[in-house]
Amino acid sequence: MLQKIKERILAGGEITPDEALELAQKAIRSDLYTAADEIRKKFCNKTLDTCSIINARSGHCPENCKWCAQSAHHHTQIETYDAIPIHEATSIARLNEQQGIKRLSLVTSGRRIKASEIDYFCDIYRKMGEETHLHLCASMGLLKREELEKLKAAGVKRYHCNLETASSYFSELCTTHTIEQKKETIRTAQELGMEICSGGIIGMGENMKQRIELAFELKELGVCSVPMNILNPIPGTPLEHMPPISDEEILVTIAIFRFILPRTFIRFAGGRARLSRETQKQALSAGVNGLLMGDMLTTLGSGVNEDKSLAREAGYDPL
């Protein structure tokens, strides 16, 4: 069955949700990873897409997302601050470019950036655009058309808005906004000609069927980049005692996402720092072809030089 589905995808066909679940449950793991890597090589070659983020406003978020350290509903020990100074953001941008990173996004806490705040962040983007050649992205919540238009005019090419989990599970993790509101923001950004980066977090109590549901929702939305985050249980959040999922479950999920999204950049993001170097290298040969480098908002990320070495060993073009 694995061989048949792989050949169908390589020929331009698709996998069904039922087939994806059967592969996740029954396929020999090593064969599944190898097949996913073949699909990645066919449609995405040896290019590794790299990006980094700036935590441009931290904490005091009114939303009640159970996984998030920045929620005002939880008692965590993160640093909180308002908008990052322009000079600090541009300094970080220059450093990222010097390290060979291709993309950079400002990420802000909160449901959305207010209309009164958007001009300040647009000034940051214009300054970064003047001083670097980075591809600029934004992650600023459930924005309306007017705010998205301003970001695009300031040089933002890609908008990030994670679905986080499948529609059937989302309300178990957050009740202050809906996944449909996220999709509305994504569709509006697409209408304006922006690329979309949207993925989720695995290991929040969802099952494999729901992860597959998420992948098909992302496919339907036509996103070009899918961040794959692994839950990092943060003390003070409702998920602080969630047991970690196994390395095998992470690798299987990545491989199945590659079968469902053969042409998409699947980006290993938050939470991967807890994995061994060997497991991270294996992920790069099981469907991953993008890395979020540097620190991950409120948790430690991976060193850029270490990631470059890892990518070379996995057969990707030099960064």
FIDORO-402856 format. One record per residue (C-alpha): residue number from 1; residue in three letters; z, y, x. Coordinates in steps of 0.02 Angstrom, whole numbers. Layout:
REM residues N
+-----+-----+--------+--------+--------+
!   k !   r !     zz !     yy !     xx !
+-----+-----+--------+--------+--------+
! NUM ! Ala !      Z !      Y !      X !
...
+-----+-----+--------+--------+--------+
This chain:
REM residues 319
+-----+-----+--------+--------+--------+
!   k !   r !     zz !     yy !     xx !
+-----+-----+--------+--------+--------+
!   1 ! Met !      0 !      0 !      0 !
!   2 ! Leu !     44 !    121 !    140 !
!   3 ! Gln !   -123 !     97 !    226 !
!   4 ! Lys !   -219 !    119 !     64 !
!   5 ! Ile !   -129 !    281 !     18 !
!   6 ! Lys !   -147 !    350 !    195 !
!   7 ! Glu !   -334 !    318 !    196 !
!   8 ! Arg !   -352 !    400 !     25 !
!   9 ! Ile !   -263 !    557 !     87 !
!  10 ! Leu !   -363 !    561 !    249 !
!  11 ! Ala !   -520 !    555 !    141 !
!  12 ! Gly !   -460 !    707 !     42 !
!  13 ! Gly !   -369 !    619 !    -98 !
!  14 ! Glu !   -190 !    634 !   -159 !
!  15 ! Ile !    -33 !    532 !   -183 !
!  16 ! Thr !     58 !    516 !   -350 !
!  17 ! Pro !    245 !    545 !   -375 !
!  18 ! Asp !    271 !    360 !   -413 !
!  19 ! Glu !    178 !    309 !   -256 !
!  20 ! Ala !    279 !    432 !   -152 !
!  21 ! Leu !    442 !    360 !   -217 !
!  22 ! Glu !    385 !    182 !   -184 !
!  23 ! Leu !    338 !    227 !     -4 !
!  24 ! Ala !    507 !    310 !     21 !
!  25 ! Gln !    597 !    156 !    -42 !
!  26 ! Lys !    492 !     14 !     28 !
!  27 ! Ala !    380 !     65 !    173 !
!  28 ! Ile !    424 !      8 !    348 !
!  29 ! Arg !    498 !    163 !    426 !
!  30 ! Ser !    403 !    164 !    590 !
!  31 ! Asp !    238 !    134 !    498 !
!  32 ! Leu !    277 !    274 !    375 !
!  33 ! Tyr !    312 !    398 !    516 !
!  34 ! Thr !    154 !    349 !    609 !
!  35 ! Ala !     47 !    368 !    453 !
!  36 ! Ala !    123 !    539 !    417 !
!  37 ! Asp !     83 !    592 !    594 !
!  38 ! Glu !    -97 !    536 !    573 !
!  39 ! Ile !   -111 !    643 !    417 !
!  40 ! Arg !    -38 !    792 !    508 !
!  41 ! Lys !   -158 !    772 !    654 !
!  42 ! Lys !   -307 !    758 !    536 !
!  43 ! Phe !   -270 !    917 !    438 !
!  44 ! Cys !   -162 !   1024 !    553 !
!  45 ! Asn !   -212 !    973 !    731 !
!  46 ! Lys !    -91 !   1004 !    875 !
!  47 ! Thr !    -37 !   1180 !    831 !
!  48 ! Leu !    149 !   1207 !    808 !
!  49 ! Asp !    190 !   1358 !    701 !
!  50 ! Thr !    344 !   1450 !    762 !
!  51 ! Cys !    449 !   1582 !    678 !
!  52 ! Ser !    618 !   1666 !    686 !
!  53 ! Ile !    727 !   1766 !    567 !
!  54 ! Ile !    838 !   1919 !    573 !
!  55 ! Asn !    991 !   1920 !    461 !
!  56 ! Ala !    956 !   2098 !    405 !
!  57 ! Arg !   1097 !   2110 !    279 !
!  58 ! Ser !   1241 !   1988 !    274 !
!  59 ! Gly !   1365 !   1934 !    140 !
!  60 ! His !   1430 !   2006 !    -24 !
!  61 ! Cys !   1297 !   1912 !   -124 !
!  62 ! Pro !   1333 !   1907 !   -313 !
!  63 ! Glu !   1243 !   1741 !   -337 !
!  64 ! Asn !   1345 !   1579 !   -345 !
!  65 ! Cys !   1233 !   1459 !   -247 !
!  66 ! Lys !   1350 !   1317 !   -197 !
!  67 ! Trp !   1275 !   1293 !    -23 !
!  68 ! Cys !   1280 !   1473 !     35 !
!  69 ! Ala !   1406 !   1555 !    151 !
!  70 ! Gln !   1349 !   1728 !     97 !
!  71 ! Ser !   1402 !   1711 !    -85 !
!  72 ! Ala !   1544 !   1826 !   -139 !
!  73 ! His !   1603 !   1683 !   -252 !
!  74 ! His !   1656 !   1582 !    -98 !
!  75 ! His !   1786 !   1615 !     35 !
!  76 ! Thr !   1697 !   1594 !    201 !
!  77 ! Gln !   1724 !   1673 !    370 !
!  78 ! Ile !   1552 !   1746 !    400 !
!  79 ! Glu !   1520 !   1919 !    467 !
!  80 ! Thr !   1468 !   2041 !    331 !
!  81 ! Tyr !   1370 !   2202 !    354 !
!  82 ! Asp !   1244 !   2314 !    268 !
!  83 ! Ala !   1066 !   2344 !    327 !
!  84 ! Ile !   1033 !   2313 !    511 !
!  85 ! Pro !    989 !   2470 !    613 !
!  86 ! Ile !    804 !   2496 !    645 !
!  87 ! His !    824 !   2500 !    834 !
!  88 ! Glu !    916 !   2334 !    832 !
!  89 ! Ala !    783 !   2250 !    725 !
!  90 ! Thr !    641 !   2311 !    835 !
!  91 ! Ser !    733 !   2256 !    992 !
!  92 ! Ile !    752 !   2081 !    919 !
!  93 ! Ala !    568 !   2082 !    870 !
!  94 ! Arg !    513 !   2125 !   1047 !
!  95 ! Leu !    623 !   1986 !   1118 !
!  96 ! Asn !    548 !   1859 !    997 !
!  97 ! Glu !    373 !   1908 !   1048 !
!  98 ! Gln !    418 !   1893 !   1232 !
!  99 ! Gln !    480 !   1716 !   1198 !
! 100 ! Gly !    314 !   1668 !   1121 !
! 101 ! Ile !    370 !   1658 !    940 !
! 102 ! Lys !    229 !   1695 !    817 !
! 103 ! Arg !    316 !   1752 !    658 !
! 104 ! Leu !    470 !   1853 !    615 !
! 105 ! Ser !    556 !   1882 !    449 !
! 106 ! Leu !    693 !   1998 !    391 !
! 107 ! Val !    812 !   1903 !    277 !
! 108 ! Thr !    933 !   1996 !    164 !
! 109 ! Ser !   1080 !   1932 !     63 !
! 110 ! Gly !   1091 !   1968 !   -122 !
! 111 ! Arg !    991 !   1932 !   -279 !
! 112 ! Arg !    861 !   2060 !   -229 !
! 113 ! Ile !    835 !   2218 !   -130 !
! 114 ! Lys !    857 !   2370 !   -241 !
! 115 ! Ala !    715 !   2491 !   -266 !
! 116 ! Ser !    819 !   2624 !   -177 !
! 117 ! Glu !    833 !   2513 !    -22 !
! 118 ! Ile !    657 !   2448 !     -2 !
! 119 ! Asp !    590 !   2603 !     88 !
! 120 ! Tyr !    716 !   2581 !    229 !
! 121 ! Phe !    662 !   2401 !    260 !
! 122 ! Cys !    480 !   2454 !    251 !
! 123 ! Asp !    517 !   2577 !    391 !
! 124 ! Ile !    584 !   2432 !    495 !
! 125 ! Tyr !    426 !   2332 !    464 !
! 126 ! Arg !    314 !   2477 !    512 !
! 127 ! Lys !    411 !   2502 !    672 !
! 128 ! Met !    403 !   2316 !    715 !
! 129 ! Gly !    217 !   2319 !    678 !
! 130 ! Glu !    193 !   2465 !    797 !
! 131 ! Glu !    290 !   2384 !    939 !
! 132 ! Thr !    238 !   2201 !    926 !
! 133 ! His !     95 !   2088 !    872 !
! 134 ! Leu !    208 !   1973 !    772 !
! 135 ! His !    156 !   1908 !    602 !
! 136 ! Leu !    283 !   1990 !    486 !
! 137 ! Cys !    368 !   1900 !    342 !
! 138 ! Ala !    503 !   1949 !    217 !
! 139 ! Ser !    640 !   1857 !    124 !
! 140 ! Met !    724 !   1980 !      7 !
! 141 ! Gly !    759 !   1889 !   -154 !
! 142 ! Leu !    687 !   1905 !   -327 !
! 143 ! Leu !    581 !   2059 !   -302 !
! 144 ! Lys !    471 !   2144 !   -430 !
! 145 ! Arg !    288 !   2190 !   -405 !
! 146 ! Glu !    325 !   2369 !   -348 !
! 147 ! Glu !    440 !   2313 !   -207 !
! 148 ! Leu !    320 !   2177 !   -152 !
! 149 ! Glu !    177 !   2303 !   -150 !
! 150 ! Lys !    277 !   2416 !    -36 !
! 151 ! Leu !    316 !   2273 !     83 !
! 152 ! Lys !    134 !   2224 !     92 !
! 153 ! Ala !     83 !   2403 !    128 !
! 154 ! Ala !    213 !   2406 !    269 !
! 155 ! Gly !    131 !   2257 !    354 !
! 156 ! Val !    215 !   2104 !    276 !
! 157 ! Lys !     88 !   1963 !    261 !
! 158 ! Arg !    199 !   1821 !    200 !
! 159 ! Tyr !    340 !   1816 !     73 !
! 160 ! His !    479 !   1687 !     82 !
! 161 ! Cys !    572 !   1625 !    -71 !
! 162 ! Asn !    644 !   1450 !    -62 !
! 163 ! Leu !    649 !   1347 !   -221 !
! 164 ! Glu !    795 !   1259 !   -132 !
! 165 ! Thr !    788 !   1101 !   -238 !
! 166 ! Ala !    696 !   1022 !   -385 !
! 167 ! Ser !    695 !   1107 !   -555 !
! 168 ! Ser !    788 !    958 !   -629 !
! 169 ! Tyr !    933 !    984 !   -507 !
! 170 ! Phe !    939 !   1172 !   -478 !
! 171 ! Ser !   1064 !   1213 !   -615 !
! 172 ! Glu !   1189 !   1094 !   -535 !
! 173 ! Leu !   1191 !   1207 !   -383 !
! 174 ! Cys !   1166 !   1383 !   -451 !
! 175 ! Thr !   1190 !   1462 !   -623 !
! 176 ! Thr !   1168 !   1648 !   -588 !
! 177 ! His !    979 !   1637 !   -578 !
! 178 ! Thr !    846 !   1507 !   -617 !
! 179 ! Ile !    711 !   1419 !   -521 !
! 180 ! Glu !    583 !   1493 !   -641 !
! 181 ! Gln !    635 !   1667 !   -583 !
! 182 ! Lys !    598 !   1612 !   -406 !
! 183 ! Lys !    427 !   1547 !   -458 !
! 184 ! Glu !    390 !   1711 !   -547 !
! 185 ! Thr !    425 !   1806 !   -384 !
! 186 ! Ile !    314 !   1686 !   -288 !
! 187 ! Arg !    170 !   1703 !   -411 !
! 188 ! Thr !    182 !   1893 !   -408 !
! 189 ! Ala !    175 !   1895 !   -218 !
! 190 ! Gln !     24 !   1780 !   -224 !
! 191 ! Glu !    -64 !   1894 !   -348 !
! 192 ! Leu !    -44 !   2033 !   -221 !
! 193 ! Gly !   -128 !   1927 !    -87 !
! 194 ! Met !     28 !   1877 !      9 !
! 195 ! Glu !     51 !   1704 !     85 !
! 196 ! Ile !    202 !   1606 !     25 !
! 197 ! Cys !    336 !   1515 !    124 !
! 198 ! Ser !    448 !   1411 !     11 !
! 199 ! Gly !    547 !   1253 !     37 !
! 200 ! Gly !    723 !   1191 !     13 !
! 201 ! Ile !    880 !   1109 !     74 !
! 202 ! Ile !    904 !    922 !     75 !
! 203 ! Gly !   1072 !    836 !     73 !
! 204 ! Met !   1150 !    934 !    -72 !
! 205 ! Gly !   1176 !    781 !   -181 !
! 206 ! Glu !    998 !    766 !   -243 !
! 207 ! Asn !    909 !    598 !   -240 !
! 208 ! Met !    741 !    553 !   -163 !
! 209 ! Lys !    652 !    566 !   -331 !
! 210 ! Gln !    710 !    746 !   -344 !
! 211 ! Arg !    653 !    785 !   -168 !
! 212 ! Ile !    482 !    719 !   -215 !
! 213 ! Glu !    488 !    825 !   -372 !
! 214 ! Leu !    520 !    978 !   -262 !
! 215 ! Ala !    373 !    935 !   -149 !
! 216 ! Phe !    255 !    923 !   -297 !
! 217 ! Glu !    319 !   1089 !   -366 !
! 218 ! Leu !    281 !   1169 !   -198 !
! 219 ! Lys !    110 !   1088 !   -200 !
! 220 ! Glu !     75 !   1158 !   -373 !
! 221 ! Leu !    124 !   1332 !   -314 !
! 222 ! Gly !      4 !   1319 !   -167 !
! 223 ! Val !    127 !   1373 !    -33 !
! 224 ! Cys !     65 !   1375 !    147 !
! 225 ! Ser !    233 !   1346 !    234 !
! 226 ! Val !    378 !   1234 !    182 !
! 227 ! Pro !    544 !   1257 !    272 !
! 228 ! Met !    640 !   1094 !    276 !
! 229 ! Asn !    826 !   1134 !    289 !
! 230 ! Ile !    967 !   1008 !    306 !
! 231 ! Leu !   1130 !   1054 !    223 !
! 232 ! Asn !   1258 !   1119 !    345 !
! 233 ! Pro !   1421 !   1102 !    244 !
! 234 ! Ile !   1509 !   1268 !    271 !
! 235 ! Pro !   1699 !   1280 !    248 !
! 236 ! Gly !   1740 !   1382 !     94 !
! 237 ! Thr !   1584 !   1333 !     -3 !
! 238 ! Pro !   1585 !   1205 !   -146 !
! 239 ! Leu !   1481 !   1088 !    -38 !
! 240 ! Glu !   1595 !   1093 !    114 !
! 241 ! His !   1643 !    909 !     93 !
! 242 ! Met !   1469 !    844 !     55 !
! 243 ! Pro !   1439 !    693 !    169 !
! 244 ! Pro !   1292 !    716 !    287 !
! 245 ! Ile !   1133 !    620 !    251 !
! 246 ! Ser !   1071 !    499 !    383 !
! 247 ! Asp !    939 !    534 !    514 !
! 248 ! Glu !    830 !    402 !    432 !
! 249 ! Glu !    840 !    488 !    263 !
! 250 ! Ile !    790 !    652 !    343 !
! 251 ! Leu !    641 !    575 !    432 !
! 252 ! Val !    584 !    482 !    276 !
! 253 ! Thr !    593 !    643 !    175 !
! 254 ! Ile !    489 !    735 !    304 !
! 255 ! Ala !    358 !    597 !    307 !
! 256 ! Ile !    345 !    591 !    117 !
! 257 ! Phe !    325 !    781 !    111 !
! 258 ! Arg !    180 !    763 !    234 !
! 259 ! Phe !     95 !    637 !    118 !
! 260 ! Ile !    114 !    756 !    -29 !
! 261 ! Leu !     72 !    914 !     69 !
! 262 ! Pro !    -55 !    858 !    200 !
! 263 ! Arg !   -120 !   1032 !    247 !
! 264 ! Thr !     43 !   1129 !    238 !
! 265 ! Phe !    153 !   1186 !    382 !
! 266 ! Ile !    313 !   1086 !    361 !
! 267 ! Arg !    441 !   1186 !    456 !
! 268 ! Phe !    602 !   1109 !    525 !
! 269 ! Ala !    730 !   1244 !    493 !
! 270 ! Gly !    918 !   1260 !    463 !
! 271 ! Gly !   1034 !   1115 !    499 !
! 272 ! Arg !    925 !   1027 !    627 !
! 273 ! Ala !   1041 !   1079 !    769 !
! 274 ! Arg !   1161 !    940 !    718 !
! 275 ! Leu !   1028 !    809 !    754 !
! 276 ! Ser !   1002 !    728 !    922 !
! 277 ! Arg !    858 !    785 !   1031 !
! 278 ! Glu !    775 !    616 !   1004 !
! 279 ! Thr !    784 !    631 !    814 !
! 280 ! Gln !    711 !    807 !    820 !
! 281 ! Lys !    571 !    744 !    931 !
! 282 ! Gln !    541 !    602 !    809 !
! 283 ! Ala !    528 !    727 !    666 !
! 284 ! Leu !    387 !    813 !    760 !
! 285 ! Ser !    296 !    645 !    756 !
! 286 ! Ala !    335 !    610 !    573 !
! 287 ! Gly !    257 !    759 !    487 !
! 288 ! Val !    341 !    918 !    551 !
! 289 ! Asn !    224 !   1047 !    626 !
! 290 ! Gly !    328 !   1206 !    620 !
! 291 ! Leu !    495 !   1262 !    690 !
! 292 ! Leu !    616 !   1398 !    642 !
! 293 ! Met !    687 !   1450 !    810 !
! 294 ! Gly !    842 !   1548 !    858 !
! 295 ! Asp !    997 !   1572 !    751 !
! 296 ! Met !    989 !   1522 !    567 !
! 297 ! Leu !   1072 !   1664 !    468 !
! 298 ! Thr !   1255 !   1609 !    471 !
! 299 ! Thr !   1241 !   1452 !    577 !
! 300 ! Leu !   1188 !   1414 !    756 !
! 301 ! Gly !   1005 !   1373 !    784 !
! 302 ! Ser !    914 !   1294 !    930 !
! 303 ! Gly !    869 !   1371 !   1097 !
! 304 ! Val !    690 !   1430 !   1109 !
! 305 ! Asn !    657 !   1355 !   1281 !
! 306 ! Glu !    730 !   1189 !   1225 !
! 307 ! Asp !    617 !   1189 !   1072 !
! 308 ! Lys !    464 !   1227 !   1179 !
! 309 ! Ser !    504 !   1079 !   1290 !
! 310 ! Leu !    529 !    968 !   1138 !
! 311 ! Ala !    361 !   1021 !   1066 !
! 312 ! Arg !    269 !    984 !   1229 !
! 313 ! Glu !    346 !    811 !   1238 !
! 314 ! Ala !    291 !    778 !   1058 !
! 315 ! Gly !    111 !    817 !   1105 !
! 316 ! Tyr !     90 !    992 !   1034 !
! 317 ! Asp !     -9 !   1129 !   1119 !
! 318 ! Pro !     96 !   1238 !   1236 !
! 319 ! Leu !    184 !   1379 !   1147 !
+-----+-----+--------+--------+--------+
